[in-house]
C-alpha cells in the first residue's frame, strides 16, 4: 500500500471502485489505466505502422473528452465510464510506448 501512495491520483472516495465495501487504493480511472499496462507485452506482436501511432493518440480522446466535459460542469461522469475511458487511455499509452521504443531501438541499431 505504501508503494501505491506515490502514484499521482486524487483518490476521491466517490470516484473509487469499492469491492465488498472496501475502496480500492486508486480511483476508477487510474485503476483502469494501470491495469491496461499489463497488456504492454502483447503489443510486441503488433506491426509498427503509423496507424498504431495514430490509434494511440485517438485512444486518449475519450478520456480527455470525459474529463474536460466533467471539469467544465457540463455533466457528471460515472465510474463505469471512467473505467472504460481509463482502459482505452492505458491501452493507447501502451501502444505509444511500444511505438516509441521500437523507433529508439531502430535508431541505435
Secondary structure, 3 states (H helix, E strand, C coil): CCHHHHCCCCCCHHHEEEECCEEEEEEHHHHHHHHHHHHHHHHHHCCCCHHHHHHHHHHHHHHHHHHHHHHCCCCCCCHHHHHHHHHHHHHHHHHHHHHHHHHHHHHCC
